[in-house]
Structure formats: C-alpha cells, structure tokens
Amino acid sequence: MAFETVGVRAVIEGVGSFERGTRRMKDGLEGVGKSAMTAEQRTKVFTKTLNTLGLAFVAAATAGGALLLSSVKLAARVETLGVVTATLGKNVGKTEDEIRSLEKAVQDQGITMRGSRQAIALMIQANIDLSHATDLATMAQDAAVIAGIDSTEAFQRLVFVITSGNVRMARTLGLQVSFQSAYKKTAAQLGKTTAELTDLEKVQARTNVVLEQATRIAGAYDAAMETAGKKITSLDRHIEDSKVMLGEIWLPVYAEVIDFVTKSLVTWQDLSDAQKGVESTMLGIRVAFFGIVGVIALLIPKIIAAKAAYLALATAVVGANQLVFNASMVLGIYVVAVLAVIVAIDKLIKFFLKIKAGTEAVDKAV
C-alpha cells in the first residue's frame, strides 16, 4: 500500500513537472516572440523616423532651391530693366546716374525696384515728364489704399492711365477725371482747338488732371498705415526687394550656367547626324541605368523588411540552423540583385559600342 502511494505521488509529481516545463517552454517562446515583435516595431519606428526626416530635408532643399531660382530670375529681370531705363533715359538726354537717382526717389515712396523701373520706362516711352515721377509715386500710395492694392501696382496703373487715357481704370483708383475737359482746357491755354492738340500735349493734359486729383485722395495712406490690411500689402514690397537682393548675389553664377547651357545646345545643333545618334544612344543608356538604380533603391527597403521577418520567424520557431539558412537566402537576394544590375549595364554598354561602331562605319563610308 505504501509502495502504491509512493508510485501515485511519483506519477503526480512527474505530471506536474511536465506541466511546469511545458509552461516554461511556452513562456519562453512567447518571450522570444515578444522580443522579435519589439525588435520589429523598433525597426519600423526607426524606418519611419528616417523617412520623415528625409522628406523634411528634401522639402527644405526643394523650397530653398525654388526660392533661389525665383530670386535669381527676378534679379535678372530687374537688371534687364535697369539697362532699359538707362538706354531710354540716354535717348531723352538723361545720364545713367540721373535715372538711378530718379529710381531711388520713386522707391523711397514705397515702390519696388522692378515697379519703379517698369513705370519709368513707360513714362519715357509715353513722353511723360519725368519730373512728375516722384509726385505720381506719392499719389500712388493713397490710390493704393482706395483700390486695395499695393503702391507699386497703383503707381503702374497711374502711369498707364496717363499713357492710355483709360478713364475706367482711373475710377478704380479713386480719381474722378474727365480727359475731354482737360483737352479743352489745355487747348484754350495754347490757343488751339482740341483737334489740333498733339499727342504730347494730350499726354501733358492727362498728367495735369491726374495730379490735380492728388489733393482729393491725400491722407488715405497715412490713415491706413496702422491697419493690418495695409501692412500686409506693404510686406509684399519688402519681400520682393529682398528677393532681388538675394538673387543679385547669384546672378554671375546664373549667367555662367545659362552660357554653358546655350553653348551646349549650339554644339549639339552643329553635330552631324551620326554624332547625334551616338549622343542620343548614350542618353538612353544613362536613362536606363538611372531607372535600374531607382528600382533597386525602391527594392532595398522591401528586402530589409523581408530579412527582418525571416530572422524573427527563425529565432522564434525554427532555431539557429534555420536562422543561418534564411540569412543566406537574404544574402543571396542581394547578390542576385547586384548581378542583375551588372549584367544589365554590361548589355547596355555592348549595345552602345555596337551602335557607335555602326555610326563610325557610316562616317567612313561617307
């Protein structure tokens, strides 16, 4: 009886030991699984962080590049306008220093560099007395508040109103003018009829009647200067002028790049048909090469993810032997990918050499 009791106890203890061992093994496997999950999650977080950081740097570089390019183009336009105003000023007896001083005086009234040069060029073309430029610029500040635009655009509109006689545009600037009445007044002063007035005399008449309106809208600018709306429109001028200054620094580099591109295009146009064929083929090879590299770059994250999955599975379930096997598989994928790239490049190079040999044969035959 004692022997049976001991036997039963041994069986019970054996079963209990087996259950405990089973639980420990289960807990161990779950721990391995959790460790694998934790490693995988960390990898995902790290990858996501890198992607976010990379996108942020790319976005910053793109925005900076766009700002530089637009600034350089704006500075180039302002530079060209400077040449235009200097040339037109010379045609009417003004030195370049006088034109630059006039531009600076206009800019001091809240007009951008580009706007001042565009308007002065138009004034010279339309035979508007340049002595009125600063008066019109000052008047533009008040007109801009009424029209809800910036002073530069208002200045340009004022000049256009005078050059074209556009009454409707004058109304949008708060100017109640009648050019026909101005013609009659000028004709009477000169002892002429309105039909006898020259174009220059009509321009002068329109200039006088527009400037007479200055007192009627005066004060609008000063009154609105403390409002947010006016500050916003004034901010645009500061931004544009700052971009011009930024772009001026890069103008020499921009000019060199344009010269290089222009020279390259001219050289390309002067090539023989055979040479153009070779260059076109070379371009195709480069495009294909970059395409292959791009595809591989896109595949690398997938391969890394597959590798992580294989390693986690092998560690949790199969063991060390399977781990080595799966790692070898991943390494094999890398090797196959690299070999594929090498083979593709080799075929492209052979194709290029074949085309080149054919074009050289054609040249010799000709």
Secondary structure, DSSP 4 states (H G I P E B T S, - for coil): -HHHHHHHHHHHHHHHHHHHHHHHHHHHHHHHHHHHHHHHHHHHHHHHHHHHHHHHHHHHHHHHHHHHHHHHHHHHHHHHHHHHHHHHHHHTT--HHHHHHHHHHHHTTT--HHHHHHHHHHHHHTT--GGGHHHHHHHHHHHHHHHTS-HHHHHHHHHHHHHH--HHHHHHTT----HHHHHHHHHHHHT--GGG--HHHHHHHHHHHHHHTHHHHTTHHHHHTTSHHHHHHHHHHHHHHHHHHHHHHHHHHHHHHHHHHHHHHHHHHTS-HHHHHHHHHHHHHHHHHHHHHHHHHHHHHHHHHHHHHHHHHIIIII-HHHHHHHHHHHHHHHHHHHHHHHHHHHHHHHHHHHHHHHHHHHHHH-
